[in-house]
Each structure stands twice: as C-alpha cells, then as structure tokens.
Amino acid sequence: MKKLLILLVLINSVLFATTTKTKEEAEIKKEAIKAQMKKEKKFAKEQKFYTEKNYDFRSIKVNPKTLKHIPEIEVDDLDMDDVYN
C-alpha cells in the first residue's frame, strides 16, 4: 500500500512539474507574440513612409539644359599601373 501511495505521489509531482513548465513556456510564447504584433502594428502605421509612391522624385530630377554648360573632362591616360606599384 505504501509503495502505491509513493508511486501516486511521484506521478502527481511529475505531472504537476510538466504542467507548470508548459504553462511558463506558453506564457513566454504569448509575450513574444504580443511584442511581435506590436512591432507589426508600428510598421503598418509607418509603412506609408517606406513606399516610393509617397515621394516626389521630380524635384530632384536633373534638367538636361543645365548640363550643356558643364565642361566635359578629358582623360589623357587610363593606365592604372602606377597606383598598384
């Protein structure tokens, strides 16, 4: 009878320990999921700044008429051996 009682106590303690461990793991996972969802909400809110549709690139476009006044650079020699010696 004592052996049966000891066996039941051991089985119950093991089951309780595993239940507690899985509850802790589930809680940790739940917190991680909440943190990731918070990051996703922040990204969804700020995503409008990351798309090219919201930028006006015409303001930085180069006017071809202004390029006529810039002198062209002439290169005499493209020998790069001097650099590597």
OpenMM code with the backbone's topology and positions (N, CA, C; nanometers):
from openmm import Vec3, app, unit

residues = "MET LYS LYS LEU LEU ILE LEU LEU VAL LEU ILE ASN SER VAL LEU PHE ALA THR THR THR LYS THR LYS GLU GLU ALA GLU ILE LYS LYS GLU ALA ILE LYS ALA GLN MET LYS LYS GLU LYS LYS PHE ALA LYS GLU GLN LYS PHE TYR THR GLU LYS ASN TYR ASP PHE ARG SER ILE LYS VAL ASN PRO LYS THR LEU LYS HIS ILE PRO GLU ILE GLU VAL ASP ASP LEU ASP MET ASP ASP VAL TYR ASN".split()
positions = [
    Vec3(0.0819, -0.1193, 0.0000),
    Vec3(0.0000, 0.0000, 0.0000),
    Vec3(0.0861, 0.1254, 0.0000),
    Vec3(0.1975, 0.1203, 0.0801),
    Vec3(0.2870, 0.2355, 0.0865),
    Vec3(0.3536, 0.2605, -0.0486),
    Vec3(0.3880, 0.1516, -0.1173),
    Vec3(0.4522, 0.1653, -0.2479),
    Vec3(0.3576, 0.2302, -0.3485),
    Vec3(0.2314, 0.1943, -0.3414),
    Vec3(0.1316, 0.2520, -0.4298),
    Vec3(0.1135, 0.4015, -0.4013),
    Vec3(0.1104, 0.4364, -0.2736),
    Vec3(0.0967, 0.5762, -0.2341),
    Vec3(0.2174, 0.6576, -0.2790),
    Vec3(0.3363, 0.6030, -0.2623),
    Vec3(0.4586, 0.6716, -0.3052),
    Vec3(0.4602, 0.6861, -0.4571),
    Vec3(0.4180, 0.5833, -0.5265),
    Vec3(0.4115, 0.5880, -0.6724),
    Vec3(0.3138, 0.6958, -0.7187),
    Vec3(0.1969, 0.7053, -0.6558),
    Vec3(0.0992, 0.8082, -0.6917),
    Vec3(0.1525, 0.9492, -0.6650),
    Vec3(0.2227, 0.9655, -0.5529),
    Vec3(0.2801, 1.0958, -0.5205),
    Vec3(0.3854, 1.1351, -0.6245),
    Vec3(0.4693, 1.0427, -0.6639),
    Vec3(0.5722, 1.0704, -0.7645),
    Vec3(0.5100, 1.1038, -0.8999),
    Vec3(0.4104, 1.0275, -0.9388),
    Vec3(0.3445, 1.0531, -1.0679),
    Vec3(0.2777, 1.1902, -1.0672),
    Vec3(0.2098, 1.2233, -0.9580),
    Vec3(0.1440, 1.3536, -0.9491),
    Vec3(0.2447, 1.4680, -0.9490),
    Vec3(0.3573, 1.4511, -0.8827),
    Vec3(0.4571, 1.5577, -0.8794),
    Vec3(0.5183, 1.5799, -1.0182),
    Vec3(0.5423, 1.4706, -1.0909),
    Vec3(0.5970, 1.4829, -1.2265),
    Vec3(0.4958, 1.5508, -1.3178),
    Vec3(0.3703, 1.5097, -1.3086),
    Vec3(0.2673, 1.5714, -1.3921),
    Vec3(0.2502, 1.7192, -1.3589),
    Vec3(0.2548, 1.7544, -1.2328),
    Vec3(0.2418, 1.8941, -1.1920),
    Vec3(0.3601, 1.9760, -1.2414),
    Vec3(0.4801, 1.9190, -1.2343),
    Vec3(0.6004, 1.9897, -1.2792),
    Vec3(0.5959, 2.0149, -1.4296),
    Vec3(0.5532, 1.9170, -1.5068),
    Vec3(0.5469, 1.9363, -1.6518),
    Vec3(0.4373, 2.0346, -1.6884),
    Vec3(0.3266, 2.0334, -1.6150),
    Vec3(0.2189, 2.1281, -1.6407),
    Vec3(0.2656, 2.2708, -1.6129),
    Vec3(0.3391, 2.2889, -1.5042),
    Vec3(0.3911, 2.4212, -1.4710),
    Vec3(0.4901, 2.4677, -1.5766),
    Vec3(0.5742, 2.3768, -1.6229),
    Vec3(0.6745, 2.4121, -1.7240),
    Vec3(0.6069, 2.4520, -1.8545),
    Vec3(0.5065, 2.3779, -1.8967),
    Vec3(0.4379, 2.4107, -2.0211),
    Vec3(0.3606, 2.5406, -2.0082),
    Vec3(0.3082, 2.5692, -1.8881),
    Vec3(0.2387, 2.6961, -1.8678),
    Vec3(0.3357, 2.8126, -1.8788),
    Vec3(0.4565, 2.7960, -1.8227),
    Vec3(0.5574, 2.9011, -1.8318),
    Vec3(0.6012, 2.9221, -1.9763),
    Vec3(0.6206, 2.8125, -2.0480),
    Vec3(0.6584, 2.8237, -2.1887),
    Vec3(0.5486, 2.8905, -2.2699),
    Vec3(0.4240, 2.8553, -2.2419),
    Vec3(0.3122, 2.9160, -2.3135),
    Vec3(0.3042, 3.0652, -2.2838),
    Vec3(0.3314, 3.1029, -2.1604),
    Vec3(0.3284, 3.2445, -2.1239),
    Vec3(0.4408, 3.3216, -2.1924),
    Vec3(0.5579, 3.2607, -2.2004),
    Vec3(0.6707, 3.3246, -2.2688),
    Vec3(0.6392, 3.3424, -2.4171),
    Vec3(0.5803, 3.2387, -2.4776),
    Vec3(0.5430, 3.2481, -2.6185),
    Vec3(0.4381, 3.3557, -2.6403),
    Vec3(0.3423, 3.3644, -2.5491),
    Vec3(0.2367, 3.4644, -2.5605),
    Vec3(0.2945, 3.6057, -2.5537),
    Vec3(0.3901, 3.6274, -2.4638),
    Vec3(0.4550, 3.7585, -2.4526),
    Vec3(0.5339, 3.7912, -2.5788),
    Vec3(0.6023, 3.6913, -2.6347),
    Vec3(0.6789, 3.7128, -2.7577),
    Vec3(0.5862, 3.7465, -2.8737),
    Vec3(0.4728, 3.6799, -2.8798),
    Vec3(0.3754, 3.7076, -2.9856),
    Vec3(0.3201, 3.8483, -2.9710),
    Vec3(0.2908, 3.8904, -2.8481),
    Vec3(0.2409, 4.0261, -2.8247),
    Vec3(0.3434, 4.1301, -2.8675),
    Vec3(0.4710, 4.1059, -2.8350),
    Vec3(0.5766, 4.2001, -2.8730),
    Vec3(0.5896, 4.2086, -3.0246),
    Vec3(0.5822, 4.0944, -3.0929),
    Vec3(0.5926, 4.0942, -3.2382),
    Vec3(0.4726, 4.1626, -3.3024),
    Vec3(0.3533, 4.1416, -3.2471),
    Vec3(0.2341, 4.2077, -3.3006),
    Vec3(0.2439, 4.3587, -3.2829),
    Vec3(0.3030, 4.4017, -3.1730),
    Vec3(0.3225, 4.5444, -3.1505),
    Vec3(0.4169, 4.6029, -3.2558),
    Vec3(0.5238, 4.5290, -3.2877),
    Vec3(0.6162, 4.5734, -3.3918),
    Vec3(0.5469, 4.5796, -3.5275),
    Vec3(0.4631, 4.4799, -3.5565),
    Vec3(0.3910, 4.4771, -3.6835),
    Vec3(0.2947, 4.5947, -3.6957),
    Vec3(0.2270, 4.6285, -3.5866),
    Vec3(0.1366, 4.7437, -3.5889),
    Vec3(0.2129, 4.8720, -3.6140),
    Vec3(0.3300, 4.8856, -3.5515),
    Vec3(0.4127, 5.0043, -3.5704),
    Vec3(0.4588, 5.0130, -3.7153),
    Vec3(0.5016, 4.9013, -3.7726),
    Vec3(0.5454, 4.9003, -3.9120),
    Vec3(0.4303, 4.9336, -4.0056),
    Vec3(0.3125, 4.8779, -3.9785),
    Vec3(0.1961, 4.9060, -4.0633),
    Vec3(0.1604, 5.0545, -4.0575),
    Vec3(0.1780, 5.1147, -3.9423),
    Vec3(0.1478, 5.2570, -3.9268),
    Vec3(0.2500, 5.3422, -4.0018),
    Vec3(0.3769, 5.3027, -3.9961),
    Vec3(0.4832, 5.3818, -4.0577),
    Vec3(0.5121, 5.3416, -4.2015),
    Vec3(0.4496, 5.2401, -4.2517),
    Vec3(0.4832, 5.1881, -4.3838),
    Vec3(0.4610, 5.2899, -4.4940),
    Vec3(0.3738, 5.3831, -4.4728),
    Vec3(0.3498, 5.4828, -4.5766),
    Vec3(0.4759, 5.5636, -4.6059),
    Vec3(0.5689, 5.5696, -4.5116),
    Vec3(0.6926, 5.6420, -4.5339),
    Vec3(0.7945, 5.5584, -4.6100),
    Vec3(0.7739, 5.4290, -4.6161),
    Vec3(0.8708, 5.3417, -4.6791),
    Vec3(0.8409, 5.3138, -4.8260),
    Vec3(0.7300, 5.3545, -4.8762),
    Vec3(0.6959, 5.3256, -5.0144),
    Vec3(0.7329, 5.4425, -5.1042),
    Vec3(0.7708, 5.4105, -5.2279),
    Vec3(0.8140, 5.5152, -5.3207),
    Vec3(0.6986, 5.5991, -5.3730),
    Vec3(0.5769, 5.5530, -5.3540),
    Vec3(0.4607, 5.6277, -5.4032),
    Vec3(0.4445, 5.7617, -5.3324),
    Vec3(0.4953, 5.7719, -5.2108),
    Vec3(0.4762, 5.8928, -5.1321),
    Vec3(0.5854, 5.9970, -5.1529),
    Vec3(0.6836, 5.9679, -5.2359),
    Vec3(0.7915, 6.0627, -5.2590),
    Vec3(0.7766, 6.1265, -5.3961),
    Vec3(0.8179, 6.2523, -5.4048),
    Vec3(0.8153, 6.3245, -5.5306),
    Vec3(0.9587, 6.3335, -5.5812),
    Vec3(0.9929, 6.2483, -5.6757),
    Vec3(1.1286, 6.2460, -5.7280),
    Vec3(1.1484, 6.3467, -5.8415),
    Vec3(1.0448, 6.4095, -5.8851),
    Vec3(1.0586, 6.5083, -5.9917),
    Vec3(1.1361, 6.6311, -5.9444),
    Vec3(1.1335, 6.6591, -5.8159),
    Vec3(1.2022, 6.7779, -5.7652),
    Vec3(1.3548, 6.7627, -5.7702),
    Vec3(1.4054, 6.6408, -5.7720),
    Vec3(1.5497, 6.6217, -5.7771),
    Vec3(1.5975, 6.5750, -5.9145),
    Vec3(1.5102, 6.5784, -6.0119),
    Vec3(1.5458, 6.5387, -6.1471),
    Vec3(1.6388, 6.6442, -6.2080),
    Vec3(1.7382, 6.5983, -6.2810),
    Vec3(1.8359, 6.6890, -6.3416),
    Vec3(1.7799, 6.7454, -6.4711),
    Vec3(1.7936, 6.8749, -6.4845),
    Vec3(1.7481, 6.9416, -6.6058),
    Vec3(1.8565, 6.9261, -6.7123),
    Vec3(1.8262, 6.8677, -6.8275),
    Vec3(1.9290, 6.8468, -6.9308),
    Vec3(1.9851, 6.9778, -6.9867),
    Vec3(1.9104, 7.0866, -6.9805),
    Vec3(1.9586, 7.2147, -7.0335),
    Vec3(2.0775, 7.2666, -6.9515),
    Vec3(2.0798, 7.2369, -6.8210),
    Vec3(2.1896, 7.2836, -6.7375),
    Vec3(2.3170, 7.2032, -6.7603),
    Vec3(2.3068, 7.0841, -6.8154),
    Vec3(2.4237, 7.0006, -6.8396),
    Vec3(2.5083, 7.0503, -6.9563),
    Vec3(2.4521, 7.1324, -7.0429),
    Vec3(2.5260, 7.1850, -7.1577),
    Vec3(2.6387, 7.2774, -7.1137),
    Vec3(2.6247, 7.3424, -7.0014),
    Vec3(2.7229, 7.4401, -6.9543),
    Vec3(2.8370, 7.3777, -6.8759),
    Vec3(2.8279, 7.2524, -6.8445),
    Vec3(2.9330, 7.1850, -6.7693),
    Vec3(3.0363, 7.1315, -6.8682),
    Vec3(3.1629, 7.1680, -6.8489),
    Vec3(3.2652, 7.1194, -6.9433),
    Vec3(3.2903, 6.9701, -6.9251),
    Vec3(3.3204, 6.9044, -7.0342),
    Vec3(3.3476, 6.7611, -7.0306),
    Vec3(3.4926, 6.7391, -6.9915),
    Vec3(3.5165, 6.6459, -6.9047),
    Vec3(3.6513, 6.6172, -6.8570),
    Vec3(3.7178, 6.5208, -6.9543),
    Vec3(3.8358, 6.5604, -7.0008),
    Vec3(3.9103, 6.4749, -7.0938),
    Vec3(4.0200, 6.4017, -7.0170),
    Vec3(4.0276, 6.2727, -7.0403),
    Vec3(4.1256, 6.1899, -6.9717),
    Vec3(4.2406, 6.1620, -7.0684),
    Vec3(4.3641, 6.1898, -7.0219),
    Vec3(4.4803, 6.1681, -7.1076),
    Vec3(4.5222, 6.0216, -7.1097),
    Vec3(4.5317, 5.9632, -6.9916),
    Vec3(4.5837, 5.8279, -6.9837),
    Vec3(4.5064, 5.7497, -6.8766),
    Vec3(4.4618, 5.6312, -6.9107),
    Vec3(4.3888, 5.5491, -6.8148),
    Vec3(4.4736, 5.4338, -6.7620),
    Vec3(4.6035, 5.4513, -6.7602),
    Vec3(4.6936, 5.3491, -6.7126),
    Vec3(4.6941, 5.3504, -6.5593),
    Vec3(4.6489, 5.2417, -6.4985),
    Vec3(4.6390, 5.2335, -6.3530),
    Vec3(4.7555, 5.1569, -6.2888),
    Vec3(4.8583, 5.1279, -6.3653),
    Vec3(4.9719, 5.0515, -6.3119),
    Vec3(5.0447, 5.1288, -6.2037),
    Vec3(5.0485, 5.2590, -6.2115),
    Vec3(5.1180, 5.3391, -6.1126),
    Vec3(5.0533, 5.3277, -5.9738),
    Vec3(4.9264, 5.3074, -5.9716),
    Vec3(4.8539, 5.3005, -5.8450),
    Vec3(4.8870, 5.1729, -5.7684),
    Vec3(4.9050, 5.0635, -5.8372),
    Vec3(4.9227, 4.9343, -5.7727),
    Vec3(5.0683, 4.8986, -5.7468),
    Vec3(5.1611, 4.9838, -5.7814),
    Vec3(5.3041, 4.9553, -5.7555),
    Vec3(5.3516, 5.0200, -5.6310),
] * unit.nanometer
topology = app.Topology()
chain = topology.addChain("A")
for resn in residues:
    res = topology.addResidue(resn, chain)
    for name in ("N", "CA", "C"):
        topology.addAtom(name, app.Element.getBySymbol(name[0]), res)
